[in-house]
Each structure stands twice: as structure tokens, then as C-alpha cells.
Amino acid sequence: MSADHAGDERFEGVHRVRAQSVARSGLTAEAITMEARIMPKKGRSALLRERSIARLCLTFAGSAALAWQCVTAGVGGEVENPSAESPVGVPSERTIGDYFKPLVDIRGRYEYVDEDGLDDAWAATLRARLGLMLENLGGFSALAELEGTIAADRNSYRAASVHGPASKAVIADPESFELNQIWAAYSALDTAAKAGRQRIILDNHRFVGNVGWRQNEQTFDALTLSNSSIDDLTLYYAYIHRTNRIFGSQDRAAAGQSDFLGDTSLLNVRYSGWSWTTLTLYGYWMDLENDAGSSESNRTLGLSLQGAIPLDEDWKLPWHLEYVFQSDAFDSALDYSAHYLHAVFGADYKGTAFGAGFEMLGSDGGNGAFRTPLATLHKFNGFADQFLSTPEEGLQDLYLYVAIPLPWQMQLRPALHWFGDDGGSFDYGKEIDLELAKKLNDHLSFLAKYAYYDADEYKTDKHLFSIEFDCKF
């Protein structure tokens, strides 16, 4: 039996279990609507919320069954489907159903934060993404994907500005249930076009990313085009009308954390035809307006060079150089211009990597600082997330990193950071980060993180610890 058909049979078994669970629950759309009509207005919203939570619980029940398939698949288990029979030696013709692929992405996480001046916070959350993809039917493809996050205790942490006591430390994983992605795409003649709500990640996430660390990811209502007709050259363009941020849909976020609307254009050109070097040129015109105004709107023009120099079969030297100029744009009330620099030099010996980096986000004398409102911010400037926005005096981050392979196919990744303003005085504070990762099988992985930010002149001391399991199918 091929791996593809084995996967199909596993999904059929799980879907039968999920369908039976939903049937037993009696939560039909007609029942919900009828009951809501006859209730008072005040009770109606409570009823709908309870039903939404119940539906979400059923979704996670089905997801849990599929998570068990992830575990058993990695240790030789297989769900049998007695009704699936094919004559030996007779090739089966591909039907339209063979072009559809269910997608499941489940993550359970426990996160703890101890920050001076705030009450300790913990969040035990479960996030599931359930989708159905149409794969390359005559050049066409499409995806519809739901995403839901539930918390064991909404009051044990402050979910940014969305819910939880204001006295608690922030863990930005609010409860949410929403349409995460829905798009259609067509590819032909080395050109691909995609329209709809979609995930966009450019280069290393520094300017545009999906904020994958948080449970509710960032997606974009956009039209994207890419072309690779010329050897070693990739052209990419995106028009974004709406940015669906990480703060969820169940409860309203504060003004500054609401979704962005506007007419954003992203242009990214990459050339990889040189040995050991890739050149990227980009221009991002970000028209970003939300309930707090348009101060995040900007024009960003940059270039990067990166590669790895091989010394022999065991040694290579990775490096990265990047420069960016940014200024206010569109309806921003700010009047500023600022620079960005990033340099990384390292070495890699048989999978053990180490190196040093320097990153600077400049300021313009209090008129405005370099900003990256669409970035995956957790990936930069320390896991403690004390620099999600650039200080008025700018930011410099000098860091060392190591990646060490351990027994049982685990990897330990420590890092040290020294932070300061763009004048070169590293007096903001320092941070140590530890990350332990383990891939358990093709579907299941484990990740643990620890961060300690030791404040000097910027913000306060902060400890963060998290542990999670991810299942993808």
C-alpha cells in the first residue's frame, strides 16, 4: 500500500468518528437558529457563544482522535479500512476526490510568565487548524481552513488586550474561532496567482510573516503573484487589503491591536545565480490603518545578501548582510526616517552551528523609530518579547547563538543578547534564551523554551517558560 493511500484510509476512519460525535451532539444549525429566535436578546448572545464553544469542543474531540493517529503512524500503527479494496495488479484511475487533501494542525501548549510588577500568568491552550485543500487540478488549487483556540482558564493570564485580568502578565493567545485561510490559486507558464485569505512569509519573517509562534496566526486578505520564468530569478508581488492579526475574533481587541486595513503593496525580487550568495531586493509600501490610526504606515526599501561559504565536506561559514531605509508614508501622522542594519557571521561543523549577529533598528531623534508591524516579532530580539515595538531611542541587539545536536535526535539552541539604544550604549538589558526541539515522528514534534530578560534601563525583569506538542497531518 502506498503512503498516500494509507494516509487517505486513516483520514476516513477518523472522519467517521467525528461525524458520529457531531450526530450524537444534536447541534444542528436549525436547532441553534430556532432556539436563538425565541430567547430574549440578552440571552441570545450567551446561547450562541455556548453553542460556538460546544461546536469547538467537538472539533477538538475529532482532532484529538486524529492526533492519536499521528502518534500511532510514527510507531507503525495504521488504521485499516476494510471497505477499501483494489484488485491486485489493476491500476486505479484517479478521480476528482483524489485531488482533495485534508489538513490538520494541532498544537497544545503550556506557557508561564513571571514579570516584575505584574501577577504571574500561565496559559494552557489548545489550537487546531482543520482544512481541505484542492491540489493542482489542471493548474488550479484552493484551500479552506478553520482555526480555533481554547484556554483551560481565561482568567489565568492577560491575553494581550482581549481578555483576562489587567494585573496578569501578558500571554498573547486569546480564545478564538475563525476562518484562517480561504484562497484559490492558478499556476501556469512559471507564474502563480493566488487570491483570498492566505499566509504570507517573505524572506526571514523580519518584515512580513505569519507570527507562527502564537496560537492564532496572522494571515492576509490579498492577491499575490510570483514568476520564475528567468533562471535563478524570482519575482513576487502582493497587494494586501486586510491584515488579520493574532488577537482573535471572539472578543474585541484594543484600538492599537485591531486588524489593519489599507492598500499595501509588497515587491520582492530574489536572484540566486551566484555561488554561495543570494541577493534580495525589496520595496514594501505599507498602508496600515486600524482603530488607533495610521502611525504604522511606512515605506521600506531594502536589500540583503546571504549565503554559506563551504570550506570542506564538514565545515561551512553562513553569513547574512542587510540594509534597509524606512520613512513614514500614506496617512501616517509621523514625520521620520530611520535605518536598519543586520549582520550575521557563523560557522557550521557537521550540524553544530555557532555565530554572532548584530541588528540595529534606528530612530529619528524622537520623531519616530524603525518599525516592523507585519513581522514575526518573536523570532527577533529575544524570546521574552520585551522589544515587540522599537523604543523611541532605537534598538541595538548584539547576540551570540549556538545550535547543538543531542542524542535521540534532539537539538539545543542557546542564545545570549545584549540590548541598547541606537547610540551604542548597551544599557537596556540582557537576555538568555534556551530552546530544546525534538521531532518525534513525521507528524509529531516537541518544543520547550526558556527566556530570562535581565532589565537595566528598559522595562523590567521577565522569565518565560513554555512547552508544547505539535501534530501535523
C-alpha positions in Angstrom: 0.0 0.0 0.0 1.4 3.4 -0.9 1.9 6.1 1.7 -0.7 8.3 0.1 -3.4 5.7 0.2 -2.5 4.7 3.7 -3.0 8.4 4.7 -6.4 8.5 3.0 -7.6 5.5 4.9 -6.5 6.9 8.2 -8.5 10.1 7.5 -11.6 8.1 6.5 -11.6 6.3 9.8 -11.2 9.5 11.8 -13.8 11.4 9.9 -16.4 8.6 10.6 -15.6 9.0 14.4 -16.0 12.8 14.1 -19.3 12.5 12.1 -20.8 10.2 14.7 -19.8 12.6 17.5 -21.4 15.5 15.8 -24.6 13.5 15.1 -24.9 12.5 18.8 -24.5 16.1 19.9 -27.6 17.3 18.1 -26.0 20.7 17.4 -27.6 21.4 14.1 -27.7 24.8 12.5 -31.5 24.7 12.5 -31.7 24.0 16.3 -29.3 26.8 17.1 -31.2 29.3 15.0 -34.7 28.3 16.3 -33.6 28.4 19.9 -31.9 31.8 19.4 -35.1 33.3 17.9 -37.3 32.5 20.8 -34.9 33.7 23.5 -34.6 37.3 24.8 -31.9 39.4 23.1 -29.6 39.3 26.2 -29.7 35.5 26.5 -29.4 35.0 22.7 -25.8 36.1 22.5 -24.9 33.9 25.5 -26.6 30.9 23.9 -24.8 31.4 20.6 -21.5 31.7 22.5 -22.2 28.5 24.4 -23.1 26.7 21.2 -19.9 28.0 19.5 -17.8 26.7 22.4 -19.6 23.3 22.2 -19.0 23.1 18.5 -15.4 24.0 19.0 -15.1 21.2 21.7 -16.5 18.7 19.2 -13.9 19.9 16.7 -11.1 19.3 19.1 -12.6 15.9 20.1 -12.3 14.9 16.4 -8.8 16.5 16.3 -7.7 14.5 19.3 -8.6 11.3 17.6 -6.6 12.4 14.6 -3.7 13.3 16.9 -3.7 9.8 18.2 -3.3 8.7 14.5 -0.3 11.0 14.3 1.3 9.1 17.2 0.5 5.6 16.0 1.6 6.4 12.5 5.1 7.1 13.7 5.4 3.8 15.5 4.0 1.5 12.9 0.3 1.8 13.6 -2.2 2.0 10.8 -6.0 2.5 10.6 -7.5 -0.2 8.5 -10.4 0.4 6.2 -12.0 -2.9 5.3 -14.2 -1.4 2.6 -11.1 -0.2 0.7 -10.3 -2.9 -1.8 -8.5 -2.8 -5.1 -7.8 -5.7 -7.4 -4.1 -6.8 -7.3 -2.3 -5.6 -10.4 -5.1 -3.4 -11.7 -4.1 0.3 -11.6 -6.9 2.6 -10.2 -7.9 5.7 -12.2 -7.6 8.9 -10.4 -11.0 10.6 -9.6 -11.7 14.1 -8.6 -11.8 13.0 -5.0 -8.1 12.1 -5.2 -7.2 15.8 -5.7 -8.6 16.8 -2.2 -6.3 16.6 0.8 -7.5 17.1 4.4 -5.1 19.2 6.5 -4.8 19.0 10.3 -2.5 21.1 12.5 -2.9 20.7 16.3 -0.8 22.3 19.0 -1.1 22.1 22.7 0.9 24.5 24.8 1.6 25.4 28.4 3.2 28.9 28.9 4.3 30.5 32.1 5.4 34.2 32.6 6.8 35.8 35.6 7.3 39.6 35.1 8.2 42.2 37.7 5.3 44.5 38.5 2.6 42.0 37.3 1.0 38.9 38.7 2.4 35.6 37.4 0.5 34.2 34.5 0.0 30.8 33.0 -1.9 29.7 29.9 -2.8 26.1 28.9 -4.2 26.4 25.4 -5.1 24.1 22.6 -5.2 25.3 19.0 -6.5 23.3 16.0 -6.4 24.2 12.3 -8.6 22.0 10.1 -8.7 22.4 6.4 -9.4 20.9 3.0 -7.1 21.5 0.0 -7.6 21.1 -3.7 -4.3 20.1 -5.2 -3.3 21.0 -8.7 -6.5 20.2 -10.7 -5.5 21.4 -14.2 -3.3 24.1 -12.6 -6.0 25.2 -10.1 -5.6 24.8 -6.3 -7.6 26.0 -3.4 -7.8 25.9 0.4 -10.4 26.4 3.1 -9.1 26.3 6.7 -10.7 26.9 10.1 -8.7 27.8 13.2 -9.8 27.6 16.8 -8.0 28.2 20.1 -9.4 27.4 23.6 -7.9 28.0 27.0 -8.2 26.0 30.2 -8.7 29.2 32.2 -9.3 32.6 30.6 -8.5 34.4 33.8 -5.1 32.8 34.5 -3.4 35.2 32.0 -3.8 38.5 30.2 -4.4 37.7 26.5 -3.0 41.0 25.3 -5.9 43.4 25.4 -8.6 40.8 24.6 -9.4 39.0 27.9 -8.1 38.2 31.3 -7.2 40.4 34.4 -5.1 43.5 33.6 -3.0 42.7 36.7 -1.7 39.5 35.0 1.4 39.2 32.7 0.6 39.1 29.0 0.5 35.8 27.1 -0.9 36.8 23.7 -3.1 33.7 22.9 -6.7 34.7 23.2 -9.5 32.3 22.7 -10.6 32.5 19.1 -12.6 30.7 16.4 -12.3 32.0 12.8 -11.8 31.3 9.1 -8.0 31.3 9.0 -7.4 30.8 5.3 -9.6 30.6 2.2 -8.0 31.1 -1.2 -7.9 30.0 -4.8 -4.8 29.8 -7.0 -3.8 29.1 -10.5 -0.3 28.2 -11.9 0.9 28.1 -15.5 4.0 29.2 -17.5 6.2 29.7 -14.4 3.6 32.1 -13.0 1.4 31.6 -10.0 -1.5 33.8 -8.8 -3.4 33.4 -5.5 -6.4 35.4 -4.3 -8.0 35.3 -0.9 -7.1 35.0 2.8 -3.7 33.5 2.9 -0.4 33.0 4.7 2.4 35.3 3.5 6.0 34.8 4.6 8.8 36.8 3.0 12.5 36.0 3.5 13.3 35.6 7.2 10.0 37.0 8.6 11.6 40.3 9.6 9.2 42.4 7.7 6.3 40.1 6.6 5.4 36.9 8.4 2.6 34.8 9.9 3.6 35.1 13.6 3.7 31.4 13.8 4.8 31.3 17.4 1.4 32.5 18.7 -1.6 30.1 18.6 -3.7 32.4 16.3 -1.6 33.1 13.3 -1.5 36.3 11.2 -3.0 36.0 7.7 -3.7 38.4 4.9 -6.6 39.1 2.6 -4.5 39.6 -0.5 -3.7 39.0 -4.2 -0.3 37.6 -4.8 1.7 37.0 -8.0 5.0 35.2 -8.5 7.1 34.4 -11.6 10.2 32.4 -12.1 10.5 32.5 -15.9 14.1 33.7 -15.8 16.6 31.2 -14.4 17.6 31.9 -10.8 15.3 34.9 -10.6 12.1 35.0 -8.6 9.7 38.0 -8.8 7.0 38.4 -6.2 4.2 40.9 -5.7 1.4 41.1 -3.2 -1.5 43.5 -2.8 -2.9 43.4 0.8 -6.2 44.9 1.7 -6.6 43.5 5.3 -4.2 42.1 7.8 -5.9 39.6 10.2 -3.7 39.9 13.3 -3.1 37.5 16.1 -5.6 38.8 18.6 -8.5 36.6 17.5 -12.2 37.2 16.7 -14.1 36.2 19.8 -13.6 39.4 21.8 -12.7 42.9 20.6 -9.0 43.9 21.0 -7.9 47.4 22.0 -7.6 50.0 19.3 -3.8 49.5 18.7 -4.2 45.7 18.3 -7.2 45.7 15.9 -6.7 44.4 12.3 -5.1 46.6 9.7 -6.9 47.9 6.6 -5.4 49.7 3.7 -3.8 49.3 0.3 -0.4 47.7 1.0 2.0 46.6 -1.9 4.9 44.3 -1.4 7.5 43.8 -4.1 10.3 41.2 -3.6 13.0 40.2 -6.1 15.4 37.4 -5.4 18.4 36.3 -7.5 20.3 33.1 -6.6 22.5 32.6 -9.7 25.8 33.3 -7.9 27.8 30.7 -6.0 27.4 31.0 -2.2 25.3 34.2 -2.5 21.6 35.1 -2.8 20.7 38.7 -3.5 17.2 40.1 -2.5 15.9 43.5 -3.3 12.6 44.6 -1.9 10.2 47.5 -1.5 7.3 47.4 0.9 4.7 50.2 0.8 2.6 49.5 3.9 -0.7 51.4 4.1 -1.9 50.3 7.5 -4.8 51.8 9.4 -6.7 50.5 12.4 -8.8 51.9 15.3 -5.6 53.6 16.6 -4.9 55.5 13.3 -2.2 55.1 10.7 1.1 55.6 12.6 2.3 52.1 11.5 2.2 53.1 7.8 5.6 53.3 6.2 7.7 52.9 3.1 10.5 50.3 3.4 13.3 49.8 0.8 16.0 47.3 1.4 18.5 44.7 0.1 20.1 41.7 1.6 23.0 39.3 0.7 23.2 35.9 2.3 24.9 32.6 1.7 27.3 30.0 3.1 31.0 29.5 2.1 31.9 25.8 2.1 35.4 25.2 3.4 35.4 21.4 3.1 32.9 18.5 3.5 32.4 19.2 7.2 32.8 23.0 7.5 30.8 25.9 6.1 30.5 29.6 7.0 27.0 31.0 6.8 26.6 34.8 6.6 23.9 37.5 6.2 24.1 41.2 5.5 21.1 43.5 5.2 20.5 47.2 4.9 17.1 49.0 4.9 15.8 52.6 4.7 12.4 53.5 6.0 10.2 56.6 6.2 6.7 57.5 7.0 4.1 57.1 4.3 0.4 57.3 3.4 -1.7 58.9 6.2 0.8 58.5 9.0 0.9 61.5 11.3 4.6 60.8 12.0 7.5 62.5 10.1 10.6 60.4 10.3 13.2 58.4 8.5 15.3 55.6 10.0 17.8 52.9 9.1 18.1 49.2 9.7 21.2 47.1 9.7 21.7 43.3 10.3 24.9 41.3 10.0 25.4 37.7 11.0 28.5 35.6 10.7 28.8 32.0 11.8 30.2 28.5 11.3 28.6 25.1 10.9 30.5 21.9 11.6 28.6 18.6 11.0 25.3 20.1 12.2 26.8 22.1 15.2 26.3 25.8 14.4 27.6 28.9 16.2 28.0 32.5 15.4 27.4 36.1 16.3 25.0 38.8 15.0 24.3 42.5 15.3 20.9 44.1 14.5 20.1 47.8 14.7 16.7 49.4 14.3 17.3 53.2 14.2 15.4 56.2 15.4 15.0 59.8 14.2 15.6 61.9 17.3 12.2 61.1 18.9 10.2 61.8 15.7 9.8 58.1 15.1 11.6 54.8 15.2 12.1 52.0 12.7 9.0 49.7 12.8 8.1 46.3 11.5 4.3 45.9 12.1 3.8 42.8 9.9 6.8 40.9 11.1 7.0 37.6 13.1 8.4 39.6 16.1 9.0 36.7 18.5 11.8 35.4 16.2 13.9 38.5 16.8 15.4 40.4 19.8 14.8 37.6 22.4 12.1 35.2 23.2 11.0 37.3 26.3 9.3 39.6 23.8 10.3 42.8 25.5 11.0 44.6 22.2 7.9 43.9 20.2 7.9 47.6 19.4 11.1 49.7 18.8 11.9 52.1 21.7 11.9 55.8 20.8 15.7 55.8 21.1 16.0 52.9 18.7 17.4 49.4 19.4 20.7 47.6 19.1 20.9 43.8 19.6 24.3 42.1 19.9 23.9 38.4 20.1 25.6 35.0 20.2 24.0 31.8 19.2 24.7 28.0 19.3 22.8 25.0 17.9 23.9 21.7 19.4 22.7 18.3 18.2 21.9 16.0 21.2 21.2 12.3 21.5 17.8 11.0 20.4 17.7 13.5 17.5 17.2 16.5 19.8 18.6 19.9 19.3 19.5 22.5 21.9 19.7 26.2 20.8 21.0 28.7 23.4 21.5 32.4 22.7 22.7 35.5 24.6 21.6 39.1 23.8 22.8 42.5 24.9 20.4 45.3 24.2 20.8 49.1 24.0 19.8 52.2 22.1 21.0 53.1 18.6 23.7 55.3 20.1 25.7 52.2 21.0 25.3 52.2 24.8 24.1 48.6 25.6 22.2 49.6 28.7 18.7 48.4 28.1 19.4 45.0 29.5 20.5 41.5 28.5 18.8 38.2 27.9 19.5 34.4 27.8 17.3 32.1 25.7 17.2 28.3 25.6 15.3 26.2 23.1 15.0 22.4 23.0 13.4 20.8 20.0 12.6 17.1 19.2 10.9 15.6 16.2 9.2 12.5 17.4 8.0 11.2 14.0 6.8 12.6 10.7 3.7 14.1 12.3 4.5 14.9 16.0 7.1 17.3 17.4 8.1 18.7 20.8 9.4 22.2 21.7 10.4 23.8 25.0 11.6 27.3 25.5 13.0 29.4 28.4 13.9 33.1 28.4 15.2 35.4 31.1 15.4 39.2 30.4 17.6 41.0 33.0 16.5 44.6 32.8 18.8 47.5 33.3 17.3 50.8 32.0 14.4 49.4 29.8 11.3 47.6 31.1 11.5 45.1 33.9 12.9 41.6 34.6 10.9 38.8 33.0 11.0 35.0 32.9 9.2 32.9 30.3 8.8 29.1 30.1 6.8 27.1 27.5 6.4 23.5 26.5 4.3 22.3 23.5 3.4 19.4 21.3 2.6 19.8 17.6 0.8 17.4 15.4 0.5 18.0 11.7 -1.1 15.8 9.1 
